[in-house]
Amino acid sequence: MRESGFDVSFRFGPHGAATHHFAPVCLNSLLYKTEKDLQAMSRMLGKTGEADDWSKRAETRRQNVQKYLWDAKNGFYFDYNLDKKERSSYVYITAYYPLWQESPALNRLTRW
């Protein structure tokens, strides 16, 4: 079942039925990484205006991830429940995504 991609955790409520009510750590981390990659590609192509736009989007996302998804008390990133306007308390491996996408060793494209 897990190999099919079906997630039986209760991260987004019973059977994941409430996914549309969350701002997940994993998705926002991947979007940030994509924005940083697009910034780097735009710079490589000499499109500085587009690169600046991607940079601003990425910085806004980074600030929002820190504001809404980081829990300093627990030292962990959590998904944000948009309906309840609070962070989830469900501990999940995706809490480490923000650490991965900021790693210079793993983020080679932005180093070109």
Gaussian input, Z-matrix of N, CA and C with variables (Angstrom, degrees):
# hf/3-21g

backbone

0 1
 N
 C     1     B1
 C     2     B2     1     A1
 N     3     B3     2     A2     1     D1
 C     4     B4     3     A3     2     D2
 C     5     B5     4     A4     3     D3
 N     6     B6     5     A5     4     D4
 C     7     B7     6     A6     5     D5
 C     8     B8     7     A7     6     D6
 N     9     B9     8     A8     7     D7
 C    10    B10     9     A9     8     D8
 C    11    B11    10    A10     9     D9
 N    12    B12    11    A11    10    D10
 C    13    B13    12    A12    11    D11
 C    14    B14    13    A13    12    D12
 N    15    B15    14    A14    13    D13
 C    16    B16    15    A15    14    D14
 C    17    B17    16    A16    15    D15
 N    18    B18    17    A17    16    D16
 C    19    B19    18    A18    17    D17
 C    20    B20    19    A19    18    D18
 N    21    B21    20    A20    19    D19
 C    22    B22    21    A21    20    D20
 C    23    B23    22    A22    21    D21
 N    24    B24    23    A23    22    D22
 C    25    B25    24    A24    23    D23
 C    26    B26    25    A25    24    D24
 N    27    B27    26    A26    25    D25
 C    28    B28    27    A27    26    D26
 C    29    B29    28    A28    27    D27
 N    30    B30    29    A29    28    D28
 C    31    B31    30    A30    29    D29
 C    32    B32    31    A31    30    D30
 N    33    B33    32    A32    31    D31
 C    34    B34    33    A33    32    D32
 C    35    B35    34    A34    33    D33
 N    36    B36    35    A35    34    D34
 C    37    B37    36    A36    35    D35
 C    38    B38    37    A37    36    D36
 N    39    B39    38    A38    37    D37
 C    40    B40    39    A39    38    D38
 C    41    B41    40    A40    39    D39
 N    42    B42    41    A41    40    D40
 C    43    B43    42    A42    41    D41
 C    44    B44    43    A43    42    D42
 N    45    B45    44    A44    43    D43
 C    46    B46    45    A45    44    D44
 C    47    B47    46    A46    45    D45
 N    48    B48    47    A47    46    D46
 C    49    B49    48    A48    47    D47
 C    50    B50    49    A49    48    D48
 N    51    B51    50    A50    49    D49
 C    52    B52    51    A51    50    D50
 C    53    B53    52    A52    51    D51
 N    54    B54    53    A53    52    D52
 C    55    B55    54    A54    53    D53
 C    56    B56    55    A55    54    D54
 N    57    B57    56    A56    55    D55
 C    58    B58    57    A57    56    D56
 C    59    B59    58    A58    57    D57
 N    60    B60    59    A59    58    D58
 C    61    B61    60    A60    59    D59
 C    62    B62    61    A61    60    D60
 N    63    B63    62    A62    61    D61
 C    64    B64    63    A63    62    D62
 C    65    B65    64    A64    63    D63
 N    66    B66    65    A65    64    D64
 C    67    B67    66    A66    65    D65
 C    68    B68    67    A67    66    D66
 N    69    B69    68    A68    67    D67
 C    70    B70    69    A69    68    D68
 C    71    B71    70    A70    69    D69
 N    72    B72    71    A71    70    D70
 C    73    B73    72    A72    71    D71
 C    74    B74    73    A73    72    D72
 N    75    B75    74    A74    73    D73
 C    76    B76    75    A75    74    D74
 C    77    B77    76    A76    75    D75
 N    78    B78    77    A77    76    D76
 C    79    B79    78    A78    77    D77
 C    80    B80    79    A79    78    D78
 N    81    B81    80    A80    79    D79
 C    82    B82    81    A81    80    D80
 C    83    B83    82    A82    81    D81
 N    84    B84    83    A83    82    D82
 C    85    B85    84    A84    83    D83
 C    86    B86    85    A85    84    D84
 N    87    B87    86    A86    85    D85
 C    88    B88    87    A87    86    D86
 C    89    B89    88    A88    87    D87
 N    90    B90    89    A89    88    D88
 C    91    B91    90    A90    89    D89
 C    92    B92    91    A91    90    D90
 N    93    B93    92    A92    91    D91
 C    94    B94    93    A93    92    D92
 C    95    B95    94    A94    93    D93
 N    96    B96    95    A95    94    D94
 C    97    B97    96    A96    95    D95
 C    98    B98    97    A97    96    D96
 N    99    B99    98    A98    97    D97
 C   100   B100    99    A99    98    D98
 C   101   B101   100   A100    99    D99
 N   102   B102   101   A101   100   D100
 C   103   B103   102   A102   101   D101
 C   104   B104   103   A103   102   D102
 N   105   B105   104   A104   103   D103
 C   106   B106   105   A105   104   D104
 C   107   B107   106   A106   105   D105
 N   108   B108   107   A107   106   D106
 C   109   B109   108   A108   107   D107
 C   110   B110   109   A109   108   D108
 N   111   B111   110   A110   109   D109
 C   112   B112   111   A111   110   D110
 C   113   B113   112   A112   111   D111
 N   114   B114   113   A113   112   D112
 C   115   B115   114   A114   113   D113
 C   116   B116   115   A115   114   D114
 N   117   B117   116   A116   115   D115
 C   118   B118   117   A117   116   D116
 C   119   B119   118   A118   117   D117
 N   120   B120   119   A119   118   D118
 C   121   B121   120   A120   119   D119
 C   122   B122   121   A121   120   D120
 N   123   B123   122   A122   121   D121
 C   124   B124   123   A123   122   D122
 C   125   B125   124   A124   123   D123
 N   126   B126   125   A125   124   D124
 C   127   B127   126   A126   125   D125
 C   128   B128   127   A127   126   D126
 N   129   B129   128   A128   127   D127
 C   130   B130   129   A129   128   D128
 C   131   B131   130   A130   129   D129
 N   132   B132   131   A131   130   D130
 C   133   B133   132   A132   131   D131
 C   134   B134   133   A133   132   D132
 N   135   B135   134   A134   133   D133
 C   136   B136   135   A135   134   D134
 C   137   B137   136   A136   135   D135
 N   138   B138   137   A137   136   D136
 C   139   B139   138   A138   137   D137
 C   140   B140   139   A139   138   D138
 N   141   B141   140   A140   139   D139
 C   142   B142   141   A141   140   D140
 C   143   B143   142   A142   141   D141
 N   144   B144   143   A143   142   D142
 C   145   B145   144   A144   143   D143
 C   146   B146   145   A145   144   D144
 N   147   B147   146   A146   145   D145
 C   148   B148   147   A147   146   D146
 C   149   B149   148   A148   147   D147
 N   150   B150   149   A149   148   D148
 C   151   B151   150   A150   149   D149
 C   152   B152   151   A151   150   D150
 N   153   B153   152   A152   151   D151
 C   154   B154   153   A153   152   D152
 C   155   B155   154   A154   153   D153
 N   156   B156   155   A155   154   D154
 C   157   B157   156   A156   155   D155
 C   158   B158   157   A157   156   D156
 N   159   B159   158   A158   157   D157
 C   160   B160   159   A159   158   D158
 C   161   B161   160   A160   159   D159
 N   162   B162   161   A161   160   D160
 C   163   B163   162   A162   161   D161
 C   164   B164   163   A163   162   D162
 N   165   B165   164   A164   163   D163
 C   166   B166   165   A165   164   D164
 C   167   B167   166   A166   165   D165
 N   168   B168   167   A167   166   D166
 C   169   B169   168   A168   167   D167
 C   170   B170   169   A169   168   D168
 N   171   B171   170   A170   169   D169
 C   172   B172   171   A171   170   D170
 C   173   B173   172   A172   171   D171
 N   174   B174   173   A173   172   D172
 C   175   B175   174   A174   173   D173
 C   176   B176   175   A175   174   D174
 N   177   B177   176   A176   175   D175
 C   178   B178   177   A177   176   D176
 C   179   B179   178   A178   177   D177
 N   180   B180   179   A179   178   D178
 C   181   B181   180   A180   179   D179
 C   182   B182   181   A181   180   D180
 N   183   B183   182   A182   181   D181
 C   184   B184   183   A183   182   D182
 C   185   B185   184   A184   183   D183
 N   186   B186   185   A185   184   D184
 C   187   B187   186   A186   185   D185
 C   188   B188   187   A187   186   D186
 N   189   B189   188   A188   187   D187
 C   190   B190   189   A189   188   D188
 C   191   B191   190   A190   189   D189
 N   192   B192   191   A191   190   D190
 C   193   B193   192   A192   191   D191
 C   194   B194   193   A193   192   D192
 N   195   B195   194   A194   193   D193
 C   196   B196   195   A195   194   D194
 C   197   B197   196   A196   195   D195
 N   198   B198   197   A197   196   D196
 C   199   B199   198   A198   197   D197
 C   200   B200   199   A199   198   D198
 N   201   B201   200   A200   199   D199
 C   202   B202   201   A201   200   D200
 C   203   B203   202   A202   201   D201
 N   204   B204   203   A203   202   D202
 C   205   B205   204   A204   203   D203
 C   206   B206   205   A205   204   D204
 N   207   B207   206   A206   205   D205
 C   208   B208   207   A207   206   D206
 C   209   B209   208   A208   207   D207
 N   210   B210   209   A209   208   D208
 C   211   B211   210   A210   209   D209
 C   212   B212   211   A211   210   D210
 N   213   B213   212   A212   211   D211
 C   214   B214   213   A213   212   D212
 C   215   B215   214   A214   213   D213
 N   216   B216   215   A215   214   D214
 C   217   B217   216   A216   215   D215
 C   218   B218   217   A217   216   D216
 N   219   B219   218   A218   217   D217
 C   220   B220   219   A219   218   D218
 C   221   B221   220   A220   219   D219
 N   222   B222   221   A221   220   D220
 C   223   B223   222   A222   221   D221
 C   224   B224   223   A223   222   D222
 N   225   B225   224   A224   223   D223
 C   226   B226   225   A225   224   D224
 C   227   B227   226   A226   225   D225
 N   228   B228   227   A227   226   D226
 C   229   B229   228   A228   227   D227
 C   230   B230   229   A229   228   D228
 N   231   B231   230   A230   229   D229
 C   232   B232   231   A231   230   D230
 C   233   B233   232   A232   231   D231
 N   234   B234   233   A233   232   D232
 C   235   B235   234   A234   233   D233
 C   236   B236   235   A235   234   D234
 N   237   B237   236   A236   235   D235
 C   238   B238   237   A237   236   D236
 C   239   B239   238   A238   237   D237
 N   240   B240   239   A239   238   D238
 C   241   B241   240   A240   239   D239
 C   242   B242   241   A241   240   D240
 N   243   B243   242   A242   241   D241
 C   244   B244   243   A243   242   D242
 C   245   B245   244   A244   243   D243
 N   246   B246   245   A245   244   D244
 C   247   B247   246   A246   245   D245
 C   248   B248   247   A247   246   D246
 N   249   B249   248   A248   247   D247
 C   250   B250   249   A249   248   D248
 C   251   B251   250   A250   249   D249
 N   252   B252   251   A251   250   D250
 C   253   B253   252   A252   251   D251
 C   254   B254   253   A253   252   D252
 N   255   B255   254   A254   253   D253
 C   256   B256   255   A255   254   D254
 C   257   B257   256   A256   255   D255
 N   258   B258   257   A257   256   D256
 C   259   B259   258   A258   257   D257
 C   260   B260   259   A259   258   D258
 N   261   B261   260   A260   259   D259
 C   262   B262   261   A261   260   D260
 C   263   B263   262   A262   261   D261
 N   264   B264   263   A263   262   D262
 C   265   B265   264   A264   263   D263
 C   266   B266   265   A265   264   D264
 N   267   B267   266   A266   265   D265
 C   268   B268   267   A267   266   D266
 C   269   B269   268   A268   267   D267
 N   270   B270   269   A269   268   D268
 C   271   B271   270   A270   269   D269
 C   272   B272   271   A271   270   D270
 N   273   B273   272   A272   271   D271
 C   274   B274   273   A273   272   D272
 C   275   B275   274   A274   273   D273
 N   276   B276   275   A275   274   D274
 C   277   B277   276   A276   275   D275
 C   278   B278   277   A277   276   D276
 N   279   B279   278   A278   277   D277
 C   280   B280   279   A279   278   D278
 C   281   B281   280   A280   279   D279
 N   282   B282   281   A281   280   D280
 C   283   B283   282   A282   281   D281
 C   284   B284   283   A283   282   D282
 N   285   B285   284   A284   283   D283
 C   286   B286   285   A285   284   D284
 C   287   B287   286   A286   285   D285
 N   288   B288   287   A287   286   D286
 C   289   B289   288   A288   287   D287
 C   290   B290   289   A289   288   D288
 N   291   B291   290   A290   289   D289
 C   292   B292   291   A291   290   D290
 C   293   B293   292   A292   291   D291
 N   294   B294   293   A293   292   D292
 C   295   B295   294   A294   293   D293
 C   296   B296   295   A295   294   D294
 N   297   B297   296   A296   295   D295
 C   298   B298   297   A297   296   D296
 C   299   B299   298   A298   297   D297
 N   300   B300   299   A299   298   D298
 C   301   B301   300   A300   299   D299
 C   302   B302   301   A301   300   D300
 N   303   B303   302   A302   301   D301
 C   304   B304   303   A303   302   D302
 C   305   B305   304   A304   303   D303
 N   306   B306   305   A305   304   D304
 C   307   B307   306   A306   305   D305
 C   308   B308   307   A307   306   D306
 N   309   B309   308   A308   307   D307
 C   310   B310   309   A309   308   D308
 C   311   B311   310   A310   309   D309
 N   312   B312   311   A311   310   D310
 C   313   B313   312   A312   311   D311
 C   314   B314   313   A313   312   D312
 N   315   B315   314   A314   313   D313
 C   316   B316   315   A315   314   D314
 C   317   B317   316   A316   315   D315
 N   318   B318   317   A317   316   D316
 C   319   B319   318   A318   317   D317
 C   320   B320   319   A319   318   D318
 N   321   B321   320   A320   319   D319
 C   322   B322   321   A321   320   D320
 C   323   B323   322   A322   321   D321
 N   324   B324   323   A323   322   D322
 C   325   B325   324   A324   323   D323
 C   326   B326   325   A325   324   D324
 N   327   B327   326   A326   325   D325
 C   328   B328   327   A327   326   D326
 C   329   B329   328   A328   327   D327
 N   330   B330   329   A329   328   D328
 C   331   B331   330   A330   329   D329
 C   332   B332   331   A331   330   D330
 N   333   B333   332   A332   331   D331
 C   334   B334   333   A333   332   D332
 C   335   B335   334   A334   333   D333

   B1=1.4475
   B2=1.5254
   B3=1.3215
   B4=1.4641
   B5=1.5240
   B6=1.3280
   B7=1.4636
   B8=1.5244
   B9=1.3115
   B10=1.4569
   B11=1.5250
   B12=1.3372
   B13=1.4535
   B14=1.5165
   B15=1.3074
   B16=1.4585
   B17=1.5195
   B18=1.3008
   B19=1.4643
   B20=1.5211
   B21=1.3160
   B22=1.4660
   B23=1.5249
   B24=1.3284
   B25=1.4589
   B26=1.5305
   B27=1.3060
   B28=1.4559
   B29=1.5282
   B30=1.3287
   B31=1.4672
   B32=1.5304
   B33=1.3098
   B34=1.4691
   B35=1.5188
   B36=1.3131
   B37=1.4527
   B38=1.5194
   B39=1.3238
   B40=1.4664
   B41=1.5351
   B42=1.3189
   B43=1.4614
   B44=1.5290
   B45=1.3241
   B46=1.4584
   B47=1.5195
   B48=1.3091
   B49=1.4635
   B50=1.5271
   B51=1.3230
   B52=1.4701
   B53=1.5325
   B54=1.3186
   B55=1.4689
   B56=1.5236
   B57=1.2963
   B58=1.4646
   B59=1.5324
   B60=1.3217
   B61=1.4574
   B62=1.5314
   B63=1.3303
   B64=1.4567
   B65=1.5230
   B66=1.3219
   B67=1.4670
   B68=1.5322
   B69=1.3399
   B70=1.4565
   B71=1.5304
   B72=1.3047
   B73=1.4592
   B74=1.5243
   B75=1.3226
   B76=1.4623
   B77=1.5240
   B78=1.3139
   B79=1.4582
   B80=1.5193
   B81=1.3159
   B82=1.4626
   B83=1.5220
   B84=1.3115
   B85=1.4610
   B86=1.5222
   B87=1.3324
   B88=1.4599
   B89=1.5251
   B90=1.3189
   B91=1.4640
   B92=1.5259
   B93=1.3331
   B94=1.4622
   B95=1.5282
   B96=1.3232
   B97=1.4664
   B98=1.5173
   B99=1.3245
   B100=1.4591
   B101=1.5250
   B102=1.3204
   B103=1.4715
   B104=1.5236
   B105=1.3289
   B106=1.4695
   B107=1.5348
   B108=1.3168
   B109=1.4596
   B110=1.5238
   B111=1.3339
   B112=1.4692
   B113=1.5273
   B114=1.3181
   B115=1.4621
   B116=1.5338
   B117=1.3280
   B118=1.4671
   B119=1.5312
   B120=1.3258
   B121=1.4638
   B122=1.5247
   B123=1.3148
   B124=1.4713
   B125=1.5221
   B126=1.3065
   B127=1.4715
   B128=1.5221
   B129=1.3439
   B130=1.4646
   B131=1.5248
   B132=1.3238
   B133=1.4592
   B134=1.5256
   B135=1.3186
   B136=1.4598
   B137=1.5169
   B138=1.3101
   B139=1.4757
   B140=1.5237
   B141=1.3197
   B142=1.4692
   B143=1.5230
   B144=1.3150
   B145=1.4658
   B146=1.5124
   B147=1.3318
   B148=1.4639
   B149=1.5247
   B150=1.3224
   B151=1.4648
   B152=1.5234
   B153=1.3149
   B154=1.4635
   B155=1.5250
   B156=1.3390
   B157=1.4709
   B158=1.5221
   B159=1.3494
   B160=1.4651
   B161=1.5192
   B162=1.3123
   B163=1.4658
   B164=1.5277
   B165=1.3217
   B166=1.4719
   B167=1.5254
   B168=1.3436
   B169=1.4683
   B170=1.5273
   B171=1.3236
   B172=1.4652
   B173=1.5227
   B174=1.3224
   B175=1.4650
   B176=1.5287
   B177=1.3178
   B178=1.4659
   B179=1.5230
   B180=1.3423
   B181=1.4641
   B182=1.5283
   B183=1.3424
   B184=1.4678
   B185=1.5267
   B186=1.3254
   B187=1.4674
   B188=1.5305
   B189=1.3274
   B190=1.4683
   B191=1.5297
   B192=1.3283
   B193=1.4642
   B194=1.5219
   B195=1.3129
   B196=1.4651
   B197=1.5316
   B198=1.3211
   B199=1.4644
   B200=1.5317
   B201=1.3311
   B202=1.4538
   B203=1.5321
   B204=1.3230
   B205=1.4584
   B206=1.5243
   B207=1.3352
   B208=1.4647
   B209=1.5164
   B210=1.3162
   B211=1.4551
   B212=1.5267
   B213=1.3166
   B214=1.4697
   B215=1.5277
   B216=1.3089
   B217=1.4697
   B218=1.5312
   B219=1.3282
   B220=1.4636
   B221=1.5259
   B222=1.3342
   B223=1.4563
   B224=1.5138
   B225=1.3474
   B226=1.4571
   B227=1.5251
   B228=1.3220
   B229=1.4653
   B230=1.5255
   B231=1.3287
   B232=1.4595
   B233=1.5222
   B234=1.3257
   B235=1.4567
   B236=1.5237
   B237=1.3341
   B238=1.4650
   B239=1.5163
   B240=1.3237
   B241=1.4572
   B242=1.5248
   B243=1.3196
   B244=1.4687
   B245=1.5222
   B246=1.3257
   B247=1.4753
   B248=1.5191
   B249=1.3132
   B250=1.4673
   B251=1.5255
   B252=1.3552
   B253=1.4713
   B254=1.5381
   B255=1.3367
   B256=1.4650
   B257=1.5262
   B258=1.3196
   B259=1.4570
   B260=1.5231
   B261=1.3015
   B262=1.4570
   B263=1.5199
   B264=1.2993
   B265=1.4663
   B266=1.5268
   B267=1.3244
   B268=1.4576
   B269=1.5261
   B270=1.3214
   B271=1.4644
   B272=1.5211
   B273=1.3391
   B274=1.4621
   B275=1.5193
   B276=1.3094
   B277=1.4619
   B278=1.5339
   B279=1.3205
   B280=1.4617
   B281=1.5257
   B282=1.3171
   B283=1.4673
   B284=1.5191
   B285=1.3204
   B286=1.4620
   B287=1.5240
   B288=1.3231
   B289=1.4636
   B290=1.5265
   B291=1.3349
   B292=1.4739
   B293=1.5281
   B294=1.3115
   B295=1.4546
   B296=1.5250
   B297=1.3202
   B298=1.4603
   B299=1.5212
   B300=1.3149
   B301=1.4585
   B302=1.5134
   B303=1.3153
   B304=1.4566
   B305=1.5216
   B306=1.3384
   B307=1.4582
   B308=1.5223
   B309=1.3445
   B310=1.4742
   B311=1.5182
   B312=1.3153
   B313=1.4575
   B314=1.5219
   B315=1.3250
   B316=1.4675
   B317=1.5169
   B318=1.2902
   B319=1.4627
   B320=1.5231
   B321=1.3076
   B322=1.4557
   B323=1.5263
   B324=1.2976
   B325=1.4568
   B326=1.5241
   B327=1.3250
   B328=1.4594
   B329=1.5265
   B330=1.3252
   B331=1.4588
   B332=1.5216
   B333=1.3299
   B334=1.4603
   B335=1.4933
   A1=110.36
   A2=119.01
   A3=121.68
   A4=111.67
   A5=117.74
   A6=120.30
   A7=111.34
   A8=117.62
   A9=120.85
   A10=111.51
   A11=116.71
   A12=119.95
   A13=112.64
   A14=117.60
   A15=120.93
   A16=109.45
   A17=116.56
   A18=122.02
   A19=108.63
   A20=116.12
   A21=119.87
   A22=112.45
   A23=117.26
   A24=119.16
   A25=110.20
   A26=115.25
   A27=121.10
   A28=110.35
   A29=115.67
   A30=121.58
   A31=111.75
   A32=117.82
   A33=122.54
   A34=110.80
   A35=116.43
   A36=120.88
   A37=110.12
   A38=116.22
   A39=120.13
   A40=112.20
   A41=115.46
   A42=123.68
   A43=112.86
   A44=117.38
   A45=121.77
   A46=113.95
   A47=117.85
   A48=121.88
   A49=113.89
   A50=118.33
   A51=120.34
   A52=112.28
   A53=117.60
   A54=120.07
   A55=112.46
   A56=117.36
   A57=121.78
   A58=112.74
   A59=117.85
   A60=121.77
   A61=112.60
   A62=116.65
   A63=120.75
   A64=112.63
   A65=114.36
   A66=122.53
   A67=104.21
   A68=117.19
   A69=119.50
   A70=113.81
   A71=115.10
   A72=122.32
   A73=110.34
   A74=117.17
   A75=121.14
   A76=111.36
   A77=117.93
   A78=121.25
   A79=111.18
   A80=117.58
   A81=120.09
   A82=111.86
   A83=117.83
   A84=120.92
   A85=110.85
   A86=116.36
   A87=120.14
   A88=111.56
   A89=117.24
   A90=120.05
   A91=110.99
   A92=116.67
   A93=120.60
   A94=110.16
   A95=116.38
   A96=120.85
   A97=110.55
   A98=117.27
   A99=121.43
   A100=111.10
   A101=116.78
   A102=120.35
   A103=111.18
   A104=117.43
   A105=120.75
   A106=110.56
   A107=117.60
   A108=121.05
   A109=111.24
   A110=116.42
   A111=120.19
   A112=111.11
   A113=116.62
   A114=120.36
   A115=109.87
   A116=116.26
   A117=121.09
   A118=111.07
   A119=117.45
   A120=120.79
   A121=111.01
   A122=116.20
   A123=119.85
   A124=110.57
   A125=117.17
   A126=120.85
   A127=110.91
   A128=116.92
   A129=120.90
   A130=111.57
   A131=115.59
   A132=120.76
   A133=112.60
   A134=116.44
   A135=121.00
   A136=114.42
   A137=116.83
   A138=121.35
   A139=108.48
   A140=115.33
   A141=120.42
   A142=112.62
   A143=117.63
   A144=120.48
   A145=111.50
   A146=116.46
   A147=120.49
   A148=110.42
   A149=116.44
   A150=120.40
   A151=110.31
   A152=116.69
   A153=120.25
   A154=111.29
   A155=116.59
   A156=120.25
   A157=111.09
   A158=116.54
   A159=119.99
   A160=110.75
   A161=116.10
   A162=120.46
   A163=111.05
   A164=116.48
   A165=120.88
   A166=111.16
   A167=115.90
   A168=119.50
   A169=110.81
   A170=115.62
   A171=119.85
   A172=110.87
   A173=117.12
   A174=120.09
   A175=111.18
   A176=117.08
   A177=120.72
   A178=110.33
   A179=115.69
   A180=119.27
   A181=110.70
   A182=117.21
   A183=121.11
   A184=110.73
   A185=115.75
   A186=119.87
   A187=111.10
   A188=116.72
   A189=119.93
   A190=112.09
   A191=116.85
   A192=119.53
   A193=109.25
   A194=116.90
   A195=120.13
   A196=111.35
   A197=115.89
   A198=120.66
   A199=112.65
   A200=116.50
   A201=119.64
   A202=114.86
   A203=118.30
   A204=120.27
   A205=114.61
   A206=117.51
   A207=120.66
   A208=110.40
   A209=116.17
   A210=122.31
   A211=107.69
   A212=116.91
   A213=121.87
   A214=111.26
   A215=116.47
   A216=120.15
   A217=111.05
   A218=116.46
   A219=121.70
   A220=112.69
   A221=116.85
   A222=120.23
   A223=112.63
   A224=115.68
   A225=120.98
   A226=109.51
   A227=116.47
   A228=121.24
   A229=108.70
   A230=115.85
   A231=121.73
   A232=109.44
   A233=116.19
   A234=120.98
   A235=108.49
   A236=115.94
   A237=120.62
   A238=109.56
   A239=116.27
   A240=122.23
   A241=108.31
   A242=116.18
   A243=121.27
   A244=112.91
   A245=117.45
   A246=120.33
   A247=111.78
   A248=115.83
   A249=120.53
   A250=112.70
   A251=116.11
   A252=122.18
   A253=110.75
   A254=113.85
   A255=119.51
   A256=109.55
   A257=114.56
   A258=120.26
   A259=109.67
   A260=114.01
   A261=120.26
   A262=107.98
   A263=116.16
   A264=120.17
   A265=110.29
   A266=116.22
   A267=121.96
   A268=109.46
   A269=117.44
   A270=122.60
   A271=108.53
   A272=115.39
   A273=120.64
   A274=108.87
   A275=117.65
   A276=122.57
   A277=112.30
   A278=118.56
   A279=120.73
   A280=112.58
   A281=116.88
   A282=120.24
   A283=111.20
   A284=117.63
   A285=121.21
   A286=113.38
   A287=119.02
   A288=121.53
   A289=112.94
   A290=119.07
   A291=118.12
   A292=112.52
   A293=118.32
   A294=121.09
   A295=110.43
   A296=117.15
   A297=122.04
   A298=111.26
   A299=117.18
   A300=119.44
   A301=112.49
   A302=119.38
   A303=122.30
   A304=112.55
   A305=117.17
   A306=120.85
   A307=111.40
   A308=118.59
   A309=120.05
   A310=112.22
   A311=118.49
   A312=120.54
   A313=111.52
   A314=117.10
   A315=120.45
   A316=112.72
   A317=117.87
   A318=121.91
   A319=108.92
   A320=117.35
   A321=122.60
   A322=113.16
   A323=118.63
   A324=119.97
   A325=111.83
   A326=117.62
   A327=119.26
   A328=111.37
   A329=117.96
   A330=121.00
   A331=112.03
   A332=118.91
   A333=120.99
   A334=110.84
   D1=-44.17
   D2=-179.09
   D3=-64.87
   D4=-34.35
   D5=179.68
   D6=-64.01
   D7=-23.20
   D8=-179.96
   D9=-77.71
   D10=-10.82
   D11=-177.87
   D12=98.19
   D13=-5.54
   D14=179.63
   D15=-73.08
   D16=124.18
   D17=-178.36
   D18=-102.62
   D19=112.86
   D20=-177.27
   D21=-91.58
   D22=10.60
   D23=178.38
   D24=-72.77
   D25=170.63
   D26=177.86
   D27=-104.82
   D28=25.30
   D29=-178.76
   D30=-55.43
   D31=-40.85
   D32=179.11
   D33=-114.08
   D34=42.07
   D35=-179.34
   D36=89.23
   D37=177.92
   D38=-179.19
   D39=-54.94
   D40=122.38
   D41=178.58
   D42=59.08
   D43=23.34
   D44=177.32
   D45=68.73
   D46=21.86
   D47=-173.88
   D48=-70.28
   D49=-15.04
   D50=-175.37
   D51=-108.34
   D52=27.95
   D53=-177.06
   D54=-56.22
   D55=-35.07
   D56=-177.18
   D57=-72.01
   D58=-3.63
   D59=178.32
   D60=-102.43
   D61=7.00
   D62=-175.28
   D63=-124.08
   D64=148.52
   D65=166.80
   D66=-103.84
   D67=98.58
   D68=-173.20
   D69=-79.05
   D70=147.56
   D71=178.29
   D72=-58.96
   D73=-46.46
   D74=-175.59
   D75=-61.72
   D76=-49.19
   D77=-178.34
   D78=-61.97
   D79=-45.81
   D80=-178.83
   D81=-67.46
   D82=-32.76
   D83=176.11
   D84=-67.64
   D85=-43.28
   D86=178.95
   D87=-67.28
   D88=-37.10
   D89=176.93
   D90=-65.86
   D91=-40.31
   D92=176.70
   D93=-60.99
   D94=-46.99
   D95=179.69
   D96=-60.22
   D97=-42.32
   D98=178.49
   D99=-63.17
   D100=-42.40
   D101=177.84
   D102=-62.57
   D103=-40.30
   D104=177.60
   D105=-67.43
   D106=-39.26
   D107=177.06
   D108=-64.29
   D109=-42.84
   D110=178.20
   D111=-65.93
   D112=-33.82
   D113=174.37
   D114=-61.33
   D115=-48.36
   D116=-179.34
   D117=-63.05
   D118=-42.72
   D119=179.19
   D120=-64.25
   D121=-41.46
   D122=178.74
   D123=-61.91
   D124=-41.54
   D125=177.04
   D126=-62.54
   D127=-43.15
   D128=178.91
   D129=-60.34
   D130=-33.11
   D131=-179.29
   D132=-87.88
   D133=2.16
   D134=178.96
   D135=76.33
   D136=17.90
   D137=-179.71
   D138=-98.95
   D139=75.74
   D140=-173.54
   D141=-65.37
   D142=-34.27
   D143=178.01
   D144=-62.68
   D145=-45.66
   D146=177.58
   D147=-65.63
   D148=-39.14
   D149=179.03
   D150=-61.37
   D151=-41.56
   D152=178.52
   D153=-64.24
   D154=-39.28
   D155=177.73
   D156=-62.44
   D157=-45.12
   D158=178.95
   D159=-64.36
   D160=-37.51
   D161=179.06
   D162=-62.64
   D163=-42.92
   D164=179.01
   D165=-64.51
   D166=-42.50
   D167=178.50
   D168=-62.05
   D169=-44.54
   D170=-179.71
   D171=-63.26
   D172=-42.25
   D173=-179.17
   D174=-65.63
   D175=-40.30
   D176=176.65
   D177=-61.35
   D178=-44.29
   D179=179.01
   D180=-63.75
   D181=-43.54
   D182=179.66
   D183=-57.71
   D184=-44.66
   D185=179.74
   D186=-64.13
   D187=-41.17
   D188=179.65
   D189=-68.32
   D190=-36.97
   D191=176.04
   D192=-61.73
   D193=-44.55
   D194=178.98
   D195=-64.22
   D196=-41.26
   D197=-177.26
   D198=-70.45
   D199=-45.67
   D200=-171.73
   D201=-99.30
   D202=-28.03
   D203=-172.83
   D204=-105.43
   D205=-19.93
   D206=-179.25
   D207=-85.19
   D208=129.57
   D209=176.78
   D210=-113.46
   D211=98.89
   D212=-175.92
   D213=-63.69
   D214=-34.78
   D215=-179.09
   D216=-60.58
   D217=-42.35
   D218=-179.04
   D219=-94.63
   D220=-11.46
   D221=-178.59
   D222=63.33
   D223=43.09
   D224=-172.34
   D225=-151.14
   D226=151.15
   D227=172.55
   D228=-91.48
   D229=138.73
   D230=178.41
   D231=-130.24
   D232=155.33
   D233=173.04
   D234=-66.68
   D235=154.50
   D236=-178.83
   D237=-110.00
   D238=125.54
   D239=177.61
   D240=-84.28
   D241=112.05
   D242=-176.25
   D243=-69.67
   D244=-32.12
   D245=178.71
   D246=-70.89
   D247=-46.70
   D248=-177.74
   D249=-83.13
   D250=-12.44
   D251=-178.31
   D252=56.23
   D253=47.47
   D254=178.45
   D255=-153.04
   D256=158.07
   D257=176.44
   D258=-73.27
   D259=145.79
   D260=172.60
   D261=-69.93
   D262=163.25
   D263=174.58
   D264=-113.14
   D265=8.65
   D266=-176.95
   D267=-78.68
   D268=113.22
   D269=179.96
   D270=-78.27
   D271=127.07
   D272=-176.73
   D273=-145.73
   D274=153.09
   D275=-175.39
   D276=-59.09
   D277=-26.30
   D278=-178.77
   D279=-65.63
   D280=-10.31
   D281=175.80
   D282=-60.99
   D283=-18.80
   D284=179.77
   D285=-90.20
   D286=-6.63
   D287=178.63
   D288=-54.18
   D289=-44.87
   D290=-179.71
   D291=-60.49
   D292=-30.09
   D293=178.24
   D294=-71.03
   D295=-39.56
   D296=179.97
   D297=-65.98
   D298=-47.76
   D299=-173.63
   D300=-71.33
   D301=-14.49
   D302=176.23
   D303=-95.50
   D304=-4.73
   D305=-175.96
   D306=-75.21
   D307=117.28
   D308=179.51
   D309=-62.45
   D310=-30.14
   D311=-179.48
   D312=-68.22
   D313=-32.92
   D314=-178.49
   D315=-95.87
   D316=-16.13
   D317=-176.33
   D318=-103.98
   D319=66.71
   D320=-173.39
   D321=-68.55
   D322=-31.71
   D323=-174.87
   D324=-60.98
   D325=-40.58
   D326=-178.02
   D327=-73.68
   D328=-8.39
   D329=178.58
   D330=-92.26
   D331=-7.70
   D332=-178.93
   D333=-66.91

